[in-house]
Amino acid sequence: MRNRYVLRQSLILFMAAAIWGFAFVAQSVGMDYVGPYTFIAARNVVALLVLLPWLAFMERSHGKKGGQQAESDRKSLIFGGICCGICLFGASVLQQVGVQYTTVGKAGFITAMYLVLVPVFGIFLKKKTGVKVWTAVGLASLGLYLLCITKGDFRLQKGDIYIFGCAAVFALHILVVDHFSPLVDGVKLSCVQILTNAVLGTVMMFLKEQPDAADVFAAWLPIVYAGALSSGVGYTFQIIGQKGMNPTAASLILSLESVISVLAGWVLLHQTLTMRELAGCALAFAAIILVQLPGKKT
């Protein structure tokens, strides 16, 4: 029964990674029309428009369970959603700024280093991580290196520091979600997280950029995809899928977005993969399989 539950949660997390992998195309196209803060604000408004009707439908279907929600649960929901939203917003901004000063391959690899940072940060939170998971982390790191980094091209640049900061904040985001997802409803937590993102993005948009309605309408397709699927569905799947999962195992599955983004470019944009990149894909998938194999009962 436990293995079936883990498989279901893993599939949910994989669907989130697949959505995010294809979203790289939408984000790249969207940046041709609007600034990063405008894009972040717009996509999260779209995400709210998708999630709020879903939340209303769930509330109507399930009814008010046990009367009104307890005050402690409401505080956990609001506080947890704001914490998740701040982490997610910080990671998104650092990634968008950093990618301007470094290559896409290096940015992809350094961002994916959150799968290494999650178990490292987890040590300070007294989370146990076995040898099997650490081995999978090593395989995934090597795979992502082969996939994203051109041989002989790993010089530290200004953007690399921003991207590493992004990876660190993403790792914190996974751990924060891991803490709050068992305490509150996943869809509600996602709504508060996205609302926080939308508010922060809107404030920064007016402070740092000069948004133009015509530019936003010109970028409507990538904004809708990134908002409805990547932010709305993807991050909700992450919160639901992480419930009851080891955060390191969850980060390994979510890191497949880097692999999927390359495969999406191969299929949709007819970009070819070298043997080195194919080997990276194979190692990354091997890491996911390894971490899902049942271990000895203690």
N, C-alpha and C positions, 0 to 999 in steps of 0.2 A: 504493500500500500504506500509506504514511504517512497519507494523507487518510482512509482507511478506519479506521485505528487511532484517529485523533483523533476521528472521528465516534462510534466506539464508546465512547471515554472520555467524550465530551461527553454522550452519552445516559445513561451511568451517573451522571454528576454531576447531570443534569437530574432523574433519578428521585429522587436524594437531596433535591434542592430541593423536589420535589413532596411527598415524605413530610413534610418539615419544614414546608411551607406548611400542610398539613392538621393538623399537630400543634399549631398555635396554638389551635385549638378545644379539644383535649384538655388543654393546659396551663392554659387559662383556667378550664375546668370543675374541674380538679384542685385549683386554688388555693382553691376554695370549701370544701374539706374539710381540707386539710393545709397546713403551712408550706412555704416554698421548699426548705429543706434536706431535709425529709422527702420531698418529691416527688422531688428530685434523687437521694437515696439509693435510694428504692424503684424508680424507673424504671431506674436503672443495674443494680440487682440483677436485674430482669426481663431487661434486655439481656444480661447474662451468662448467664442461663438459656437464652437463645436462641442465643447465639454459641458457647458451649462444646460443645454436641453437634455443631454444624456443624464446629467445629475438629477434634473427635475423628473425625468422618466423613472429613474431608479428609486427616488424618494416616493413617488406615487405608487410604484409597484410593491415596494416593501412596507410602506406605511411608516408611521413613527414608532419605531421599535422601543417598547418600554417607556413611552412618553417622551418628554423632551430630553435632548442629549445632556449628559452630565456636564457640569461646569468644568471639571478637570479634563474631560475629553475635548471639550471645545477649546480650552487653552492649549492643549497639546496639538490640536489640529492647526490653530492659527500660528502658534510659535514654530511648529515643525515646518509648516508650509512656507513661512517667511524665511526660515533658515535654509531650506532647500532652494528657494527662489534666489536668495542672495548668492549662494554658491554657484548656481547654474548661470546666473547673470555674469558674475565675475569671470567664470571660465570662458563663457562665450565672447566677452569683450577682449580678454587677453589673447584668445586664439585669433580673433579677427585683426587685432592690431599687430600681433607677432607675425602673421603670415605675410604682411607687407614687407618685412625685412629679412625673410629667409625663404628657402625653396619649399615648394609644396611637399616634396618627399621628406625632407627633414622635419617639417611641421607635422606631417602625419605620424612619423615615428615617435617624435618627442611627445606628442599629445597622447599616443597610445601607451606611453610609459606609466599612465595612471594604473595600469594593471599590475605594475611592479610596486607602485607606491601604496596601493590599497593594503596589501598584507604588512608592509612596513609600518604604516600608520596604525594598522590594527593591533600591532604589538603593544602600543601605548594604551590601547583600549582593552587589553587583556583578552583579545580574540585568538583562539588557537588555530594555527595553520600547520598542517602536516607536511611531510616530505613530498607526498604525491602532488600537492598543490604547488609547492615551491618548484618542483621539477617542471610542472606544466607552465608556470610563470616563465621559467628559463627558456622553454621551447617556444612559447609565444613571443617572447622578446626577440629571440634570434630570428623567428619567422618574420616578424614585423620589420626587423632590420634589413633582411634580405629583400623584403617586398618594397620598402620605401626609400632606402638609402642607396644612392649610386656609389659604386665601389670607389674608394679614395676620396669621397666628398663628404667629410664630416668635420668641418671647421666651425668653431663656435662663433656665432654672429649675434648681433643685437637682438634680432627676432627670436633666436633660440631661447634666450632668457625669458621672454614673454611667454613662449609656448610651453616651456617647462613649468612656469607659474600656472599656466592653464591646466596642465596635467595634474599638478598638485591640488588645485581647486576641484577638478573633476573627481579625484580620489576622495577628497573630503565630502563631496556631494554624495558619492556612493555610500560612504559610511553614515552620513546624516540620514539618508533615505533608509538605510538598514536599521537605524535606531527608531525612526518614527513610523515606518510602514506597518509594524505589527500593532501599533497603538491606536491607529485611526483608519478610517476608510480611505482606500487608495485613490479613488476618483476625486474625493473631496480634497485630499492632500495635494493632488496634482493641480486642482483648480486654484488653490491658494498659492501654490508655487508659481503658476503661470501668471496669476494676477500680480504677484510681486515683480515678476520679470517685466510685465507690460508697464507697470508704474515706473520702475527704474529706467526702462528703455525710453519711455516718453519724456521723463524729466531730462535725461541726458541728451535726447534728441533735440529738445528746444535750447539746451544750454550749449551744445557743441556743434550742432548742424543747422542747416536752413532747409527744413523739409518742404517739398513741393508736391502738391496733390497730383499733378500731371505725372511726375516721376513715379509716385507710388502706384498709380493706375497702370503705368507702363510695365511695372514689375509685378502685376497682380498674380500671374500664374506661379512664379517661384514663391511668392509670399504665401499664396493659398496652400501650396504643397508643403512648404516648411512649417506653416502654422497649423493646418488641419491635421497633417499626418505626422511630421517630425515632432512638433511641440505638443500638439493635442493628443494624438494616439501614441506616439513613440514614448514620451516621458511618462504617460499613464501606464503603458505596458511595463516600463522599467520599475515603477513603484509597485505594481501588482505582482510582477514576476519576482522581485527581490524578496517578497514576504516569505520567510522561512528558509531562505537560501543563504549559504555562506557568501559573504560579500566579495571574497576573493574569486570564488567560482563565478559569481555574477559578473564581476568586472572582466573576466576572461571571455565570457560569452558576448558581452557588450562590445569588447574590443574588436569583434569581428566586423564592425562597421568599416574599419580601415580596409579589410580584405574585400568586403562586398563593394565598397566604392571603386576599387580597382577593377573588380570583375564587371561592375556596371559600366564602367568606361570601355571595357573590352567588348561587351555585348552591344551596348547602345551607341557608342561612339567609334566602334571598330578599331580600338587601340589594341595593339598586340602586347602580349606578355612574354618576357624573356624567360629562359630556364631558371635564372636566379629568382625572379619574381614568383614563378610557379612553385619553386621550392619553398619560398616564404609562405605562400598560401597553404601548402601541405603541412608545414610545421605548425602554423597557427591552428589549423583544424585538428591536428594531432593533439595539441595542448587541450583543446576543448573536450575531445573524446576522453583523454586521460583523466581530467578532473571530474568527469561524470561517472567514471567506473566505480562500482561499489567497493568500499574498503572493509577492513576487518572491524567487527563490532567490539567496542571496548566495554 
